[in-house]
Amino acid sequence: MIDPTDIRLDDVVRMRKPHPCGGFEWRVIRLGTDIGARCLTCGRKVLMPRSQFARRVKKIVERKDAGLGMSNP
Ligand SMILES: [Zn+2]
């Protein structure tokens, strides 16, 4: 299981079980107490508690470079 705190906006994650449409990959579109994600296959959006979301994620497959261009003094 991934760390529930290690989820960032715009991450693409792979779920343990497929969506009914057959897709495994989701993009994080909202962060808060609940996490919003959009299925990359069918475009459906879901909202679920952070802990539940973390349990369903198998791994994070793509992450934008956090802090790019912001680390320079
Ligand atoms: Zn889907």
N, CA, C, O and the ligand as a Tripos MOL2 file, in Angstrom:
@<TRIPOS>MOLECULE
protein
  293   291    74     0     0
PROTEIN
NO_CHARGES

@<TRIPOS>ATOM
      1 N           0.8420   -1.2010    0.0000 N.3       1 MET1
      2 CA          0.0000    0.0000    0.0000 C.3       1 MET1
      3 C           0.8750    1.2490    0.0000 C.2       1 MET1
      4 O           1.9070    1.3060    0.6690 O.2       1 MET1
      5 N           0.4430    2.2370   -0.7590 N.am      2 ILE2
      6 CA          1.2180    3.4650   -0.7750 C.3       2 ILE2
      7 C           0.8490    4.3200    0.4350 C.2       2 ILE2
      8 O          -0.1780    4.1020    1.0770 O.2       2 ILE2
      9 N           1.6840    5.2700    0.7260 N.am      3 ASP3
     10 CA          1.4380    6.1770    1.8410 C.3       3 ASP3
     11 C           0.3290    7.1700    1.4480 C.2       3 ASP3
     12 O           0.4420    7.8580    0.4340 O.2       3 ASP3
     13 N          -0.7420    7.2400    2.2560 N.am      4 PRO4
     14 CA         -1.8510    8.1510    1.9130 C.3       4 PRO4
     15 C          -1.4130    9.6030    1.7860 C.2       4 PRO4
     16 O          -2.0610   10.3980    1.1050 O.2       4 PRO4
     17 N          -0.3060    9.9460    2.4470 N.am      5 THR5
     18 CA          0.1570   11.3350    2.3540 C.3       5 THR5
     19 C           1.0000   11.5520    1.1000 C.2       5 THR5
     20 O           1.3110   12.6870    0.7360 O.2       5 THR5
     21 N           1.3650   10.4540    0.4470 N.am      6 ASP6
     22 CA          2.2140   10.5730   -0.7400 C.3       6 ASP6
     23 C           1.3910   10.5520   -2.0230 C.2       6 ASP6
     24 O           1.6500    9.7680   -2.9360 O.2       6 ASP6
     25 N           0.4230   11.4060   -2.0680 N.am      7 ILE7
     26 CA         -0.3920   11.5400   -3.2700 C.3       7 ILE7
     27 C          -0.3850   13.0070   -3.6460 C.2       7 ILE7
     28 O          -0.7020   13.8670   -2.8250 O.2       7 ILE7
     29 N          -0.0260   13.2910   -4.8750 N.am      8 ARG8
     30 CA          0.0920   14.6870   -5.3170 C.3       8 ARG8
     31 C          -0.8950   14.9590   -6.4380 C.2       8 ARG8
     32 O          -1.3410   14.0610   -7.1520 O.2       8 ARG8
     33 N          -1.2090   16.2250   -6.5560 N.am      9 LEU9
     34 CA         -2.0750   16.6440   -7.6350 C.3       9 LEU9
     35 C          -1.4170   16.3130   -8.9800 C.2       9 LEU9
     36 O          -0.2120   16.4970   -9.1510 O.2       9 LEU9
     37 N          -2.2010   15.8340   -9.9070 N.am     10 ASP10
     38 CA         -1.7320   15.4920  -11.2600 C.3      10 ASP10
     39 C          -0.9650   14.1750  -11.3480 C.2      10 ASP10
     40 O          -0.4990   13.7990  -12.4240 O.2      10 ASP10
     41 N          -0.8320   13.4740  -10.2250 N.am     11 ASP11
     42 CA         -0.2270   12.1420  -10.2970 C.3      11 ASP11
     43 C          -1.1150   11.2280  -11.1480 C.2      11 ASP11
     44 O          -2.3400   11.3540  -11.1450 O.2      11 ASP11
     45 N          -0.4840   10.3190  -11.8650 N.am     12 VAL12
     46 CA         -1.2420    9.2610  -12.5300 C.3      12 VAL12
     47 C          -0.9830    7.9800  -11.7400 C.2      12 VAL12
     48 O           0.1660    7.5880  -11.5360 O.2      12 VAL12
     49 N          -2.0570    7.3370  -11.2990 N.am     13 VAL13
     50 CA         -1.9070    6.1450  -10.4670 C.3      13 VAL13
     51 C          -2.5270    4.9310  -11.1330 C.2      13 VAL13
     52 O          -3.4680    5.0460  -11.9190 O.2      13 VAL13
     53 N          -1.9840    3.7610  -10.8050 N.am     14 ARG14
     54 CA         -2.5390    2.5020  -11.2950 C.3      14 ARG14
     55 C          -3.2770    1.8260  -10.1410 C.2      14 ARG14
     56 O          -2.7150    1.6400   -9.0620 O.2      14 ARG14
     57 N          -4.5320    1.4630  -10.3720 N.am     15 MET15
     58 CA         -5.3450    0.8320   -9.3340 C.3      15 MET15
     59 C          -5.1580   -0.6830   -9.3200 C.2      15 MET15
     60 O          -4.7450   -1.2850  -10.3120 O.2      15 MET15
     61 N          -5.4740   -1.2860   -8.1680 N.am     16 ARG16
     62 CA         -5.3760   -2.7520   -8.0600 C.3      16 ARG16
     63 C          -6.4620   -3.4340   -8.8790 C.2      16 ARG16
     64 O          -6.2440   -4.4950   -9.4640 O.2      16 ARG16
     65 N          -7.6440   -2.8040   -8.9130 N.am     17 LYS17
     66 CA         -8.7440   -3.3980   -9.6650 C.3      17 LYS17
     67 C          -9.1760   -2.4450  -10.7730 C.2      17 LYS17
     68 O          -9.1280   -1.2270  -10.6020 O.2      17 LYS17
     69 N          -9.5970   -2.9960  -11.9020 N.am     18 PRO18
     70 CA         -9.9890   -2.1280  -13.0170 C.3      18 PRO18
     71 C         -11.3340   -1.4540  -12.7750 C.2      18 PRO18
     72 O         -12.2020   -1.9860  -12.0820 O.2      18 PRO18
     73 N         -11.4840   -0.2810  -13.3580 N.am     19 HIS19
     74 CA        -12.7650    0.4030  -13.4130 C.3      19 HIS19
     75 C         -13.6800   -0.4590  -14.2900 C.2      19 HIS19
     76 O         -13.1850   -1.2390  -15.1030 O.2      19 HIS19
     77 N         -15.0060   -0.3360  -14.1420 N.am     20 PRO20
     78 CA        -15.9210   -1.1020  -15.0120 C.3      20 PRO20
     79 C         -15.6310   -0.9130  -16.5060 C.2      20 PRO20
     80 O         -15.9680   -1.7760  -17.3160 O.2      20 PRO20
     81 N         -15.0100    0.2050  -16.8670 N.am     21 CYS21
     82 CA        -14.6990    0.4450  -18.2800 C.3      21 CYS21
     83 C         -13.4580   -0.3290  -18.7120 C.2      21 CYS21
     84 O         -13.1490   -0.3930  -19.9020 O.2      21 CYS21
     85 N         -12.7440   -0.9200  -17.7480 N.am     22 GLY22
     86 CA        -11.5460   -1.6770  -18.0850 C.3      22 GLY22
     87 C         -10.2490   -0.9310  -17.8340 C.2      22 GLY22
     88 O          -9.1610   -1.4930  -17.9600 O.2      22 GLY22
     89 N         -10.3730    0.3540  -17.4750 N.am     23 GLY23
     90 CA         -9.1730    1.1620  -17.2600 C.3      23 GLY23
     91 C          -8.5750    0.9640  -15.8730 C.2      23 GLY23
     92 O          -9.2870    0.7570  -14.8920 O.2      23 GLY23
     93 N          -7.2430    1.0340  -15.8180 N.am     24 PHE24
     94 CA         -6.5430    0.8990  -14.5350 C.3      24 PHE24
     95 C          -5.9450    2.2210  -14.0700 C.2      24 PHE24
     96 O          -5.6250    2.3800  -12.8920 O.2      24 PHE24
     97 N          -5.7960    3.1610  -14.9840 N.am     25 GLU25
     98 CA         -5.0400    4.3620  -14.6240 C.3      25 GLU25
     99 C          -5.9340    5.5870  -14.4400 C.2      25 GLU25
    100 O          -6.8700    5.8360  -15.2000 O.2      25 GLU25
    101 N          -5.5970    6.3330  -13.3970 N.am     26 TRP26
    102 CA         -6.3830    7.4980  -13.0070 C.3      26 TRP26
    103 C          -5.4550    8.6790  -12.7730 C.2      26 TRP26
    104 O          -4.3010    8.5120  -12.3800 O.2      26 TRP26
    105 N          -5.9730    9.8680  -13.0200 N.am     27 ARG27
    106 CA         -5.2070   11.0810  -12.7160 C.3      27 ARG27
    107 C          -5.8390   11.7870  -11.5260 C.2      27 ARG27
    108 O          -7.0570   11.9500  -11.4560 O.2      27 ARG27
    109 N          -4.9920   12.2020  -10.5940 N.am     28 VAL28
    110 CA         -5.4760   12.9150   -9.4170 C.3      28 VAL28
    111 C          -5.8300   14.3420   -9.8220 C.2      28 VAL28
    112 O          -4.9860   15.0860  -10.3220 O.2      28 VAL28
    113 N          -7.0820   14.7100   -9.5990 N.am     29 ILE29
    114 CA         -7.5300   16.0370  -10.0300 C.3      29 ILE29
    115 C          -7.9410   16.9320   -8.8700 C.2      29 ILE29
    116 O          -8.1970   18.1220   -9.0520 O.2      29 ILE29
    117 N          -8.0000   16.3510   -7.6770 N.am     30 ARG30
    118 CA         -8.3780   17.1490   -6.5180 C.3      30 ARG30
    119 C          -7.7730   16.5410   -5.2680 C.2      30 ARG30
    120 O          -7.8430   15.3290   -5.0650 O.2      30 ARG30
    121 N          -7.1790   17.3760   -4.4320 N.am     31 LEU31
    122 CA         -6.6070   16.8980   -3.1820 C.3      31 LEU31
    123 C          -7.2800   17.5890   -2.0120 C.2      31 LEU31
    124 O          -7.5010   18.8000   -2.0370 O.2      31 LEU31
    125 N          -7.5990   16.8250   -1.0010 N.am     32 GLY32
    126 CA         -8.2080   17.3870    0.1930 C.3      32 GLY32
    127 C          -8.4380   16.2410    1.1480 C.2      32 GLY32
    128 O          -7.7110   15.2490    1.1050 O.2      32 GLY32
    129 N          -9.4280   16.3530    2.0060 N.am     33 THR33
    130 CA         -9.7810   15.2210    2.8500 C.3      33 THR33
    131 C         -10.1990   14.0700    1.9450 C.2      33 THR33
    132 O          -9.8680   12.9090    2.1840 O.2      33 THR33
    133 N         -10.9280   14.4260    0.9090 N.am     34 ASP34
    134 CA        -11.2650   13.4630   -0.1330 C.3      34 ASP34
    135 C         -10.3760   13.7110   -1.3420 C.2      34 ASP34
    136 O          -9.9520   14.8360   -1.6080 O.2      34 ASP34
    137 N         -10.1080   12.6440   -2.0560 N.am     35 ILE35
    138 CA         -9.2890   12.7580   -3.2550 C.3      35 ILE35
    139 C         -10.1620   12.5350   -4.4860 C.2      35 ILE35
    140 O         -10.9270   11.5740   -4.5600 O.2      35 ILE35
    141 N         -10.0340   13.4250   -5.4270 N.am     36 GLY36
    142 CA        -10.7650   13.2880   -6.6760 C.3      36 GLY36
    143 C          -9.8410   12.7440   -7.7440 C.2      36 GLY36
    144 O          -8.6810   13.1450   -7.8370 O.2      36 GLY36
    145 N         -10.3580   11.8270   -8.5540 N.am     37 ALA37
    146 CA         -9.5460   11.2590   -9.6220 C.3      37 ALA37
    147 C         -10.4140   11.0570  -10.8620 C.2      37 ALA37
    148 O         -11.6190   10.8230  -10.7760 O.2      37 ALA37
    149 N          -9.7570   11.1560  -12.0170 N.am     38 ARG38
    150 CA        -10.4810   10.9370  -13.2720 C.3      38 ARG38
    151 C          -9.8980    9.7290  -13.9770 C.2      38 ARG38
    152 O          -8.6820    9.6090  -14.1240 O.2      38 ARG38
    153 N         -10.7650    8.8430  -14.4080 N.am     39 CYS39
    154 CA        -10.3450    7.6530  -15.1330 C.3      39 CYS39
    155 C          -9.7970    8.0790  -16.4950 C.2      39 CYS39
    156 O         -10.4520    8.8030  -17.2440 O.2      39 CYS39
    157 N          -8.5800    7.6160  -16.8010 N.am     40 LEU40
    158 CA         -7.9540    8.0250  -18.0610 C.3      40 LEU40
    159 C          -8.5670    7.3130  -19.2640 C.2      40 LEU40
    160 O          -8.3670    7.7240  -20.4070 O.2      40 LEU40
    161 N          -9.3100    6.2510  -18.9990 N.am     41 THR41
    162 CA         -9.8970    5.4830  -20.0910 C.3      41 THR41
    163 C         -11.2650    6.0150  -20.5040 C.2      41 THR41
    164 O         -11.5340    6.2060  -21.6900 O.2      41 THR41
    165 N         -12.1360    6.2560  -19.5080 N.am     42 CYS42
    166 CA        -13.4930    6.6830  -19.8420 C.3      42 CYS42
    167 C         -13.8010    8.1120  -19.4150 C.2      42 CYS42
    168 O         -14.8210    8.6730  -19.8140 O.2      42 CYS42
    169 N         -12.9180    8.7080  -18.6000 N.am     43 GLY43
    170 CA        -13.1230   10.0930  -18.2120 C.3      43 GLY43
    171 C         -14.0450   10.3200  -17.0230 C.2      43 GLY43
    172 O         -14.2990   11.4620  -16.6400 O.2      43 GLY43
    173 N         -14.5500    9.2300  -16.4350 N.am     44 ARG44
    174 CA        -15.4040    9.3860  -15.2530 C.3      44 ARG44
    175 C         -14.6040    9.9390  -14.0830 C.2      44 ARG44
    176 O         -13.4120    9.6660  -13.9470 O.2      44 ARG44
    177 N         -15.2720   10.7200  -13.2400 N.am     45 LYS45
    178 CA        -14.6150   11.2560  -12.0550 C.3      45 LYS45
    179 C         -15.1530   10.5840  -10.8100 C.2      45 LYS45
    180 O         -16.3430   10.2810  -10.7200 O.2      45 LYS45
    181 N         -14.2760   10.3550   -9.8540 N.am     46 VAL46
    182 CA        -14.6980    9.7980   -8.5670 C.3      46 VAL46
    183 C         -14.1060   10.6430   -7.4460 C.2      46 VAL46
    184 O         -13.1070   11.3400   -7.6250 O.2      46 VAL46
    185 N         -14.7520   10.5600   -6.2840 N.am     47 LEU47
    186 CA        -14.2710   11.2520   -5.1000 C.3      47 LEU47
    187 C         -14.3310   10.2330   -3.9630 C.2      47 LEU47
    188 O         -15.3770    9.6330   -3.7190 O.2      47 LEU47
    189 N         -13.2210   10.0400   -3.2770 N.am     48 MET48
    190 CA        -13.2290    9.0940   -2.1580 C.3      48 MET48
    191 C         -12.2470    9.5390   -1.0940 C.2      48 MET48
    192 O         -11.3050   10.2800   -1.3720 O.2      48 MET48
    193 N         -12.4780    9.0730    0.1510 N.am     49 PRO49
    194 CA        -11.5690    9.4500    1.2310 C.3      49 PRO49
    195 C         -10.1300    9.0600    0.9060 C.2      49 PRO49
    196 O          -9.8760    8.0520    0.2470 O.2      49 PRO49
    197 N          -9.1960    9.8790    1.3800 N.am     50 ARG50
    198 CA         -7.7780    9.6810    1.0920 C.3      50 ARG50
    199 C          -7.2950    8.2720    1.4700 C.2      50 ARG50
    200 O          -6.5570    7.6430    0.7110 O.2      50 ARG50
    201 N          -7.7150    7.7810    2.6480 N.am     51 SER51
    202 CA         -7.2500    6.4660    3.0980 C.3      51 SER51
    203 C          -7.7630    5.3550    2.1800 C.2      51 SER51
    204 O          -7.0480    4.3980    1.8820 O.2      51 SER51
    205 N          -9.0180    5.5030    1.7370 N.am     52 GLN52
    206 CA         -9.5920    4.5000    0.8420 C.3      52 GLN52
    207 C          -8.8890    4.5390   -0.5130 C.2      52 GLN52
    208 O          -8.6040    3.5010   -1.1100 O.2      52 GLN52
    209 N          -8.6180    5.7440   -0.9830 N.am     53 PHE53
    210 CA         -7.9350    5.9080   -2.2560 C.3      53 PHE53
    211 C          -6.5590    5.2350   -2.2050 C.2      53 PHE53
    212 O          -6.1700    4.5230   -3.1310 O.2      53 PHE53
    213 N          -5.8290    5.4700   -1.1070 N.am     54 ALA54
    214 CA         -4.4830    4.8980   -0.9670 C.3      54 ALA54
    215 C          -4.5170    3.3740   -0.9790 C.2      54 ALA54
    216 O          -3.6220    2.7290   -1.5260 O.2      54 ALA54
    217 N          -5.5540    2.8050   -0.3720 N.am     55 ARG55
    218 CA         -5.6540    1.3460   -0.3580 C.3      55 ARG55
    219 C          -5.8860    0.7740   -1.7450 C.2      55 ARG55
    220 O          -5.4600   -0.3410   -2.0470 O.2      55 ARG55
    221 N          -6.5630    1.5410   -2.5840 N.am     56 ARG56
    222 CA         -6.8940    1.0310   -3.9220 C.3      56 ARG56
    223 C          -5.7720    1.2210   -4.9360 C.2      56 ARG56
    224 O          -5.7350    0.5630   -5.9760 O.2      56 ARG56
    225 N          -4.8680    2.1230   -4.6150 N.am     57 VAL57
    226 CA         -3.7730    2.3930   -5.5470 C.3      57 VAL57
    227 C          -2.7020    1.3170   -5.4390 C.2      57 VAL57
    228 O          -2.2680    0.9580   -4.3440 O.2      57 VAL57
    229 N          -2.2840    0.8090   -6.5950 N.am     58 LYS58
    230 CA         -1.1990   -0.1640   -6.6040 C.3      58 LYS58
    231 C           0.1370    0.5680   -6.6430 C.2      58 LYS58
    232 O           1.0620    0.2550   -5.8930 O.2      58 LYS58
    233 N           0.2140    1.5440   -7.5310 N.am     59 LYS59
    234 CA          1.4340    2.3510   -7.5690 C.3      59 LYS59
    235 C           1.1900    3.6550   -8.3140 C.2      59 LYS59
    236 O           0.2260    3.8060   -9.0650 O.2      59 LYS59
    237 N           2.0990    4.5840   -8.0760 N.am     60 ILE60
    238 CA          2.0460    5.8460   -8.7980 C.3      60 ILE60
    239 C           2.9050    5.6730  -10.0490 C.2      60 ILE60
    240 O           4.0930    5.3620   -9.9610 O.2      60 ILE60
    241 N           2.2980    5.8770  -11.1980 N.am     61 VAL61
    242 CA          3.0250    5.5900  -12.4370 C.3      61 VAL61
    243 C           3.6200    6.8380  -13.0860 C.2      61 VAL61
    244 O           4.5220    6.7380  -13.9180 O.2      61 VAL61
    245 N           3.1220    7.9950  -12.7130 N.am     62 GLU62
    246 CA          3.6360    9.2110  -13.3370 C.3      62 GLU62
    247 C           3.4800   10.3790  -12.3880 C.2      62 GLU62
    248 O           2.4330   10.5630  -11.7670 O.2      62 GLU62
    249 N           4.5390   11.1650  -12.2840 N.am     63 ARG63
    250 CA          4.4600   12.3420  -11.4190 C.3      63 ARG63
    251 C           5.1990   13.4910  -12.0770 C.2      63 ARG63
    252 O           6.3090   13.3320  -12.5850 O.2      63 ARG63
    253 N           4.5720   14.6290  -12.0590 N.am     64 LYS64
    254 CA          5.2470   15.8090  -12.5750 C.3      64 LYS64
    255 C           6.3960   16.1470  -11.6360 C.2      64 LYS64
    256 O           6.3190   15.9070  -10.4310 O.2      64 LYS64
    257 N           7.4520   16.7020  -12.1970 N.am     65 ASP65
    258 CA          8.5780   17.0980  -11.3860 C.3      65 ASP65
    259 C           8.1790   18.2120  -10.4250 C.2      65 ASP65
    260 O           8.0410   19.3700  -10.8170 O.2      65 ASP65
    261 N           7.9980   17.8440   -9.1770 N.am     66 ALA66
    262 CA          7.6070   18.8370   -8.1760 C.3      66 ALA66
    263 C           8.7410   19.8240   -7.9450 C.2      66 ALA66
    264 O           9.9000   19.4320   -7.8080 O.2      66 ALA66
    265 N           8.4090   21.0710   -7.9040 N.am     67 GLY67
    266 CA          9.3980   22.0850   -7.5980 C.3      67 GLY67
    267 C          10.2830   22.4670   -8.7560 C.2      67 GLY67
    268 O          11.2300   23.2330   -8.5790 O.2      67 GLY67
    269 N          10.0010   21.9560   -9.9340 N.am     68 LEU68
    270 CA         10.8230   22.3000  -11.0820 C.3      68 LEU68
    271 C          10.7750   23.8090  -11.3290 C.2      68 LEU68
    272 O           9.7030   24.4000  -11.4590 O.2      68 LEU68
    273 N          11.9280   24.3970  -11.3890 N.am     69 GLY69
    274 CA         11.9750   25.8420  -11.6110 C.3      69 GLY69
    275 C          11.7330   26.6430  -10.3590 C.2      69 GLY69
    276 O          11.7610   27.8730  -10.3850 O.2      69 GLY69
    277 N          11.4920   25.9400   -9.2430 N.am     70 MET70
    278 CA         11.2410   26.6520   -8.0050 C.3      70 MET70
    279 C          12.3770   26.4180   -7.0060 C.2      70 MET70
    280 O          12.3850   26.9970   -5.9200 O.2      70 MET70
    281 N          13.3300   25.5710   -7.3780 N.am     71 SER71
    282 CA         14.3940   25.2410   -6.4350 C.3      71 SER71
    283 C          15.5970   26.1790   -6.5610 C.2      71 SER71
    284 O          16.5100   26.1500   -5.7360 O.2      71 SER71
    285 N          15.5820   27.0110   -7.6090 N.am     72 ASN72
    286 CA         16.6940   27.9520   -7.7600 C.3      72 ASN72
    287 C          16.5920   29.0620   -6.7250 C.2      72 ASN72
    288 O          15.4940   29.5160   -6.4010 O.2      72 ASN72
    289 N          17.7280   29.4980   -6.2090 N.am     73 PRO73
    290 CA         17.7050   30.5560   -5.2080 C.3      73 PRO73
    291 C          17.2280   31.8950   -5.7850 C.2      73 PRO73
    292 O          17.1530   32.8880   -5.0620 O.2      73 PRO73
    293 ZN        -13.2110    4.2160  -16.4870 Zn       74 ZN74
@<TRIPOS>BOND
     1     1     2 1
     2     2     3 1
     3     3     4 2
     4     3     5 am
     5     5     6 1
     6     6     7 1
     7     7     8 2
     8     7     9 am
     9     9    10 1
    10    10    11 1
    11    11    12 2
    12    11    13 am
    13    13    14 1
    14    14    15 1
    15    15    16 2
    16    15    17 am
    17    17    18 1
    18    18    19 1
    19    19    20 2
    20    19    21 am
    21    21    22 1
    22    22    23 1
    23    23    24 2
    24    23    25 am
    25    25    26 1
    26    26    27 1
    27    27    28 2
    28    27    29 am
    29    29    30 1
    30    30    31 1
    31    31    32 2
    32    31    33 am
    33    33    34 1
    34    34    35 1
    35    35    36 2
    36    35    37 am
    37    37    38 1
    38    38    39 1
    39    39    40 2
    40    39    41 am
    41    41    42 1
    42    42    43 1
    43    43    44 2
    44    43    45 am
    45    45    46 1
    46    46    47 1
    47    47    48 2
    48    47    49 am
    49    49    50 1
    50    50    51 1
    51    51    52 2
    52    51    53 am
    53    53    54 1
    54    54    55 1
    55    55    56 2
    56    55    57 am
    57    57    58 1
    58    58    59 1
    59    59    60 2
    60    59    61 am
    61    61    62 1
    62    62    63 1
    63    63    64 2
    64    63    65 am
    65    65    66 1
    66    66    67 1
    67    67    68 2
    68    67    69 am
    69    69    70 1
    70    70    71 1
    71    71    72 2
    72    71    73 am
    73    73    74 1
    74    74    75 1
    75    75    76 2
    76    75    77 am
    77    77    78 1
    78    78    79 1
    79    79    80 2
    80    79    81 am
    81    81    82 1
    82    82    83 1
    83    83    84 2
    84    83    85 am
    85    85    86 1
    86    86    87 1
    87    87    88 2
    88    87    89 am
    89    89    90 1
    90    90    91 1
    91    91    92 2
    92    91    93 am
    93    93    94 1
    94    94    95 1
    95    95    96 2
    96    95    97 am
    97    97    98 1
    98    98    99 1
    99    99   100 2
   100    99   101 am
   101   101   102 1
   102   102   103 1
   103   103   104 2
   104   103   105 am
   105   105   106 1
   106   106   107 1
   107   107   108 2
   108   107   109 am
   109   109   110 1
   110   110   111 1
   111   111   112 2
   112   111   113 am
   113   113   114 1
   114   114   115 1
   115   115   116 2
   116   115   117 am
   117   117   118 1
   118   118   119 1
   119   119   120 2
   120   119   121 am
   121   121   122 1
   122   122   123 1
   123   123   124 2
   124   123   125 am
   125   125   126 1
   126   126   127 1
   127   127   128 2
   128   127   129 am
   129   129   130 1
   130   130   131 1
   131   131   132 2
   132   131   133 am
   133   133   134 1
   134   134   135 1
   135   135   136 2
   136   135   137 am
   137   137   138 1
   138   138   139 1
   139   139   140 2
   140   139   141 am
   141   141   142 1
   142   142   143 1
   143   143   144 2
   144   143   145 am
   145   145   146 1
   146   146   147 1
   147   147   148 2
   148   147   149 am
   149   149   150 1
   150   150   151 1
   151   151   152 2
   152   151   153 am
   153   153   154 1
   154   154   155 1
   155   155   156 2
   156   155   157 am
   157   157   158 1
   158   158   159 1
   159   159   160 2
   160   159   161 am
   161   161   162 1
   162   162   163 1
   163   163   164 2
   164   163   165 am
   165   165   166 1
   166   166   167 1
   167   167   168 2
   168   167   169 am
   169   169   170 1
   170   170   171 1
   171   171   172 2
   172   171   173 am
   173   173   174 1
   174   174   175 1
   175   175   176 2
   176   175   177 am
   177   177   178 1
   178   178   179 1
   179   179   180 2
   180   179   181 am
   181   181   182 1
   182   182   183 1
   183   183   184 2
   184   183   185 am
   185   185   186 1
   186   186   187 1
   187   187   188 2
   188   187   189 am
   189   189   190 1
   190   190   191 1
   191   191   192 2
   192   191   193 am
   193   193   194 1
   194   194   195 1
   195   195   196 2
   196   195   197 am
   197   197   198 1
   198   198   199 1
   199   199   200 2
   200   199   201 am
   201   201   202 1
   202   202   203 1
   203   203   204 2
   204   203   205 am
   205   205   206 1
   206   206   207 1
   207   207   208 2
   208   207   209 am
   209   209   210 1
   210   210   211 1
   211   211   212 2
   212   211   213 am
   213   213   214 1
   214   214   215 1
   215   215   216 2
   216   215   217 am
   217   217   218 1
   218   218   219 1
   219   219   220 2
   220   219   221 am
   221   221   222 1
   222   222   223 1
   223   223   224 2
   224   223   225 am
   225   225   226 1
   226   226   227 1
   227   227   228 2
   228   227   229 am
   229   229   230 1
   230   230   231 1
   231   231   232 2
   232   231   233 am
   233   233   234 1
   234   234   235 1
   235   235   236 2
   236   235   237 am
   237   237   238 1
   238   238   239 1
   239   239   240 2
   240   239   241 am
   241   241   242 1
   242   242   243 1
   243   243   244 2
   244   243   245 am
   245   245   246 1
   246   246   247 1
   247   247   248 2
   248   247   249 am
   249   249   250 1
   250   250   251 1
   251   251   252 2
   252   251   253 am
   253   253   254 1
   254   254   255 1
   255   255   256 2
   256   255   257 am
   257   257   258 1
   258   258   259 1
   259   259   260 2
   260   259   261 am
   261   261   262 1
   262   262   263 1
   263   263   264 2
   264   263   265 am
   265   265   266 1
   266   266   267 1
   267   267   268 2
   268   267   269 am
   269   269   270 1
   270   270   271 1
   271   271   272 2
   272   271   273 am
   273   273   274 1
   274   274   275 1
   275   275   276 2
   276   275   277 am
   277   277   278 1
   278   278   279 1
   279   279   280 2
   280   279   281 am
   281   281   282 1
   282   282   283 1
   283   283   284 2
   284   283   285 am
   285   285   286 1
   286   286   287 1
   287   287   288 2
   288   287   289 am
   289   289   290 1
   290   290   291 1
   291   291   292 2
@<TRIPOS>SUBSTRUCTURE
     1 MET1         2 RESIDUE 1 A MET
     2 ILE2         6 RESIDUE 1 A ILE
     3 ASP3        10 RESIDUE 1 A ASP
     4 PRO4        14 RESIDUE 1 A PRO
     5 THR5        18 RESIDUE 1 A THR
     6 ASP6        22 RESIDUE 1 A ASP
     7 ILE7        26 RESIDUE 1 A ILE
     8 ARG8        30 RESIDUE 1 A ARG
     9 LEU9        34 RESIDUE 1 A LEU
    10 ASP10       38 RESIDUE 1 A ASP
    11 ASP11       42 RESIDUE 1 A ASP
    12 VAL12       46 RESIDUE 1 A VAL
    13 VAL13       50 RESIDUE 1 A VAL
    14 ARG14       54 RESIDUE 1 A ARG
    15 MET15       58 RESIDUE 1 A MET
    16 ARG16       62 RESIDUE 1 A ARG
    17 LYS17       66 RESIDUE 1 A LYS
    18 PRO18       70 RESIDUE 1 A PRO
    19 HIS19       74 RESIDUE 1 A HIS
    20 PRO20       78 RESIDUE 1 A PRO
    21 CYS21       82 RESIDUE 1 A CYS
    22 GLY22       86 RESIDUE 1 A GLY
    23 GLY23       90 RESIDUE 1 A GLY
    24 PHE24       94 RESIDUE 1 A PHE
    25 GLU25       98 RESIDUE 1 A GLU
    26 TRP26      102 RESIDUE 1 A TRP
    27 ARG27      106 RESIDUE 1 A ARG
    28 VAL28      110 RESIDUE 1 A VAL
    29 ILE29      114 RESIDUE 1 A ILE
    30 ARG30      118 RESIDUE 1 A ARG
    31 LEU31      122 RESIDUE 1 A LEU
    32 GLY32      126 RESIDUE 1 A GLY
    33 THR33      130 RESIDUE 1 A THR
    34 ASP34      134 RESIDUE 1 A ASP
    35 ILE35      138 RESIDUE 1 A ILE
    36 GLY36      142 RESIDUE 1 A GLY
    37 ALA37      146 RESIDUE 1 A ALA
    38 ARG38      150 RESIDUE 1 A ARG
    39 CYS39      154 RESIDUE 1 A CYS
    40 LEU40      158 RESIDUE 1 A LEU
    41 THR41      162 RESIDUE 1 A THR
    42 CYS42      166 RESIDUE 1 A CYS
    43 GLY43      170 RESIDUE 1 A GLY
    44 ARG44      174 RESIDUE 1 A ARG
    45 LYS45      178 RESIDUE 1 A LYS
    46 VAL46      182 RESIDUE 1 A VAL
    47 LEU47      186 RESIDUE 1 A LEU
    48 MET48      190 RESIDUE 1 A MET
    49 PRO49      194 RESIDUE 1 A PRO
    50 ARG50      198 RESIDUE 1 A ARG
    51 SER51      202 RESIDUE 1 A SER
    52 GLN52      206 RESIDUE 1 A GLN
    53 PHE53      210 RESIDUE 1 A PHE
    54 ALA54      214 RESIDUE 1 A ALA
    55 ARG55      218 RESIDUE 1 A ARG
    56 ARG56      222 RESIDUE 1 A ARG
    57 VAL57      226 RESIDUE 1 A VAL
    58 LYS58      230 RESIDUE 1 A LYS
    59 LYS59      234 RESIDUE 1 A LYS
    60 ILE60      238 RESIDUE 1 A ILE
    61 VAL61      242 RESIDUE 1 A VAL
    62 GLU62      246 RESIDUE 1 A GLU
    63 ARG63      250 RESIDUE 1 A ARG
    64 LYS64      254 RESIDUE 1 A LYS
    65 ASP65      258 RESIDUE 1 A ASP
    66 ALA66      262 RESIDUE 1 A ALA
    67 GLY67      266 RESIDUE 1 A GLY
    68 LEU68      270 RESIDUE 1 A LEU
    69 GLY69      274 RESIDUE 1 A GLY
    70 MET70      278 RESIDUE 1 A MET
    71 SER71      282 RESIDUE 1 A SER
    72 ASN72      286 RESIDUE 1 A ASN
    73 PRO73      290 RESIDUE 1 A PRO
    74 ZN74       293 GROUP 0 **** ****
